[in-house]
Amino acid sequence: MPPILVGGVHIAVPVYLAPMSGVSDLPFRRLARRLGTGMVVSEMIASQAMVRENRQTLKMAEVDGFGAPSAVQLAGCDPAVMAEAARLAADRGAAIIDINFGCPVKKVALGQQAGSALMRDETRAAAILEAVVKAVSVPVTLKMRMGWDHASLNAPKLARIAEECGIRLVTVHGRTRQMLYTGTADWGFVRLVKQAVGIPVLVNGDILTPQHAAEALRLSGADGVMIGRGCYGRPWFPRQVAEYLATGREPAEPSLAEQLAILLEHYADMLSHHGTQTGVRLARKHIAWYSKGLPGSAEFRSGINQVDTAAEVAARIDAFYRPLLDLGLEAARARFHALGQERIAA
């Protein structure tokens, strides 16, 4: 998979970490970047809050500490406000501004007429794209869905409009807004978008294995992939995808010791970035994702959700992982399976 050029930004490995609200905060993006992700994008940021310089919003838009370019994603429905938010984000270090025309959640799409709702209003969509492109010197990209519903699959048309407005890359999630996150992403549809424009296109949706990434690229003809939920508890996954696409060989999973080290690094960074109380609360879902599938993980996750102090969370992580490391992961899984069979027999 060759590198792509987004305006003046060179993406050597076109495997992106998707913007995910409540997930892809600065610690997660920083970790994913260190582990080999080609490009990272911030959580979706409300343009109005950015312009008001809301403290929490500015924290979400931080890009420091990566050692490489990263993108900030903005959402909104007012061209002037979006343009001002883009200027603020660029001034604060964003190498790329990404515009959200894909968020399907009711509060955004119906309540604010932003996100995927803008796919139903191509005139306003074009005004936003043009305003943001004119407002900043950095490249501007767009993320969207196939359309609002299957009766209005206008992503190819909107991609052409975007290209005419100066957008430098388009990402397409292979679902409609009405599908939300149900059903299956249609990677083949993305080929229609790729055929409609001359700018790079990324395919997004349901990429949970390296093989999924290869198949998504084959069906879509896209220039790269954007991965969201496949990275839950696996910030190393984009690197595995890149390795598989480059070599065709099944990438090795990090050892359990390596996974624990990554988890502890992530946890410490969350505490530092968010503060101890908030960091403990926000880290719970990540700890649950890291431990998913390990013997005894259900009980471990339940216990972590009841703990409020940073030291106790760290102690529980150690108490859970240490016996697995001593026993060996494969032996632990075999033992867990045997215990399950004994329960069934009983």
N, C-alpha and C positions, 0 to 999 in steps of 0.2 A: 504494500500500500504506500504510494508515494506521498511525500509531504504536500501540504497545500499552503497557498499564500492568501491571507485574508487582509486585503489592503496591503499595508506594509508589514504585517505581522506574519512571521514564518512559523507554521505549525508543523514541526518535524514528524510528530506522531499524531495523526488525525483521529485520535480516540479521546473523546470529551467526557468529562464528568458533567452530568446534567444539573441544572439548577433545581434544587428540591427544597421546598419550604420546610423549615424545621430540621433539616438533615445536613445540607451542604453549607454549614457555617464555616467560618474561617479555619478553625482547627481541622475539620474534615477535609476541606479543600487543600490546606497546606500538607496534610498527611498524604492525600491522594497524589498530589503533585510530586512529593518526595519519592513515592513508591512507583512512579513512572507514568502517570497520566499525562497525556499530551497537552490538554487544555482544561482549565476548570472555570466554571461559571458560578457566580454568587447565587444565593437564594433570590427568588423574585422579590424585588423591592418596589414598593408603592411610590410613584413619582411625587405625589403630593407630600408624602411624609419626608421624602428626600429634600424637596424644596424648603420645607419647614425646618429642615436640619434637625429632625427628631433624633434624639440621642441614640435610641436603639436602632433606628434605621441606618444611621451613619456607621454604627458598629457592624451591621450586616454587610455594608458596602466596603468594608476594609479589604485591601488587597496586599498589604505589606507582608513581607516575610516569605514570598514564594521563590524569589530568585529567578523568576521567569514571568512572561506576560500572563495576565488573567483577565477575565471578562466580568462585567457587572450587568445583571439583567434588570430591566425596568419595565413596569406595567403602569398603564394609565390610559385615559381616553381623551385628554386635552393636549393638543399638539404643543402649545406654548409651555405648559407645565412639563411635559415630557422632554422638551428641548432643554429647559433649564436644569432639570434633574440630570440629564446626560452631561451637560457642561460641568456640573458639580462632581459627578462621578469621574469624568475624565481628569478634572483638576486634582482629584484625590488619588490618581494613579491607575485608573482602569485603562488597559491597553485596547480593549474592545468594549463597545456598548452593544448589548443584546436586547432586542425588543420582544416582549412577550405578547403574542397573539394566540397562545395555545392553552392558557390555564382554563380548565373546565369548571372549577368549583363555583357553586351558586353565588357566593358572596362577591366574587370577582366578575364573573361573566354576566350575571343577571343584576346583581345589586349595583355594581359600578360600571357596567357596560364596557368592561375592559377585557383583557385576555382574549379568549376565543370568541367573545361577542363581536370583536372587531372584524372577524372574517365575514360577518353579515353586513358590514358597512364598509365597502371597499373605498368609498370616497374619503371617509374619515380615516381609514387605515392609511391611505396614501398620504394624507395631510400629516399624520403623525410621523410616518417614515421620512418624508421630505424634511420636516422640521428638525428632526433629530440629526439627520445626516448633515444638514446645513449648520447645526449648532456646534459640532465638534470636529476636530481634526483627526481623531482616531477612527478606525473602521467601525461600521455599524452592521450588525447582523440581525437576523429575524428567526424566531422559533414559532411554529404554528402547527395546527393539525390538518387533517385532510379537508376539513370543512366543518360547518356547524352540524350537519347531519348528512345522511347518504343521498338526500335530494339536492344537496348544494355542495358538491365536492369541488370547491373552487381554489384549492391550493395551487394548482399550476398557474391559473390566471393571476392570483395574488402574488405569486413568486415573480412573474413577469413585471407586474407593477412595482414590486420591491426593487428589482434590478434596475428599472428605469429611474427609480428614486435615489439610487446610489448605494443600495444595500449590497454588502460584499459576500455574504454567505447566508444560506437558508437551511434551517433544520426542520424536518417534518416528522412529527409523531404520527404513526400510522393508524390513528383512530380519529373519529369525529368527536366533536364536543359532546354530543348526546350519548356516546358510548362511555363517557367518563373513563374509567380504567377497567371496564368489563370487556368481554370478548377477546379477540386476538388482533394484534397490530398487523396491518396490511403493508408489509414491506414492498410488495410489488407495485402498489399504487405510487410509491415515492418515485418510481422510474418516470412517471408522467411529469413530475416536477423537474426532475433532472433533465428531461428532454426539452423542457420549456425555457430553460435559462442557460446562460453561459458562465454563471458564478458557481462556486462549490456548493454542494448539497450534502447534508448529513442526514442519516436515517436514524430514527429513535423509536423505542417501544419494544418491550418484551425481549430485550437482549440480556439473557441470563447465563449464557455459556459462550465460550469462544466460538463454538460451532454456530450458535445463533448469529453471532456477529458476521461470520463468513457468509452465511446464507442470506442475511439481511443485505449485505453488500452485493451479493450475486443477483438477487431479485430486484434490487432498487437501482443498481448502477451508481450508487452514491459514492462520494469521495471520502467518506469517513463515517464513523458511528458516534452517537451520543448515548451514554449509558446512565440510567437512573437507578431503579430499584435493584438491579443486579449488583450494585455496589454496597447494599446494606450489609454492614458487618464484614465487608470485603473491599477495603480501600485499595487493595492490591489487584483487584480484578481487571481494571483497564490495562494494566501492564501485561497481565496474562493474555488478554485479547490481542494486544499489539504483538506479543511474541508469537501467538498462534497464527496471526495473519501474515507475519513475516516469514515464518519457518514451516508452518503446517504441522508442527509437532505439538502434542498435548502438553501444556505447561504444567509444571509441578505446583502443588499447593504448598504454601509456607508451612513449615513444621509447626507443631503446636507451641513450641517454645517461641518461635518467631511471631506467631499470632498473638501470644500473650504479651510479648514485648511491644508489639504494635498497639494492642489494646491499652496497655499502661501508658504509652506515649500519648495516645489520643486522649485518654482520661485526664492526664496531667495538664495537657494543653487546654482542654475544656475548662478545667478549674481556673487556670490562669486567665483565660480569655473572658469567661462569663462571670467570674467570681465563684466562691465556694458553694454557696447555697444554690444559686441558679445552675451552676455547672453540674452538681450532683443530680439535680432533677433532670436536666437535659441529657445527661450521660446514660440514663437508665435504658432508653431504647437502643442505644448503640451497644451497650454491654449485652443486652438480650440478643441482638443480631449476631454479635461475635460468637456467643456461646451456643447458638442454635445448632441442634443436631449432636451435641456432645452428651455423653452419659450424665444423667442427672440435671440437665440444663433447665428443665421446667421448674424444678424446685428451687434451683439457684436463682432464676429470673424472678420468681415470686418473692424470694427473700430480699433480693436487691431492691425491689420496689417498695419495701417497707423500711429501708434504711435511709437516714437523713444526714449522716455525717460522712465527710470525705474519707476519714480514716477507717471507719467501719466498712464502707464500700470497698476500699482497697484490701482490707483484711479478708472480706468475703471472696473477692476475686482470687486472692492467693490461696485461700482454703479450698476453693473449687478446682482451680487449675493444678495445684501442686500434686495431689494424688494422681491425676491423669498423666502428668509429666513423669512422675516416679514409676508408674505402671507401664507407661507407653501407650500412645493413643490407640493403636490398633488392638492391643490387648484389652484396653478399656472398653472399646466398642464391642469386642467379642464377648467380654464379660457381661456388658449391658444387654446384649442380644440374648445370651444364655439365661440371664435372670428373667427376661421377658418371656422366654419360652417356658421356663419353670412356672411362672405365674399362670400362663395359659393352660398348661397341663394340670395345674392344681385346680 
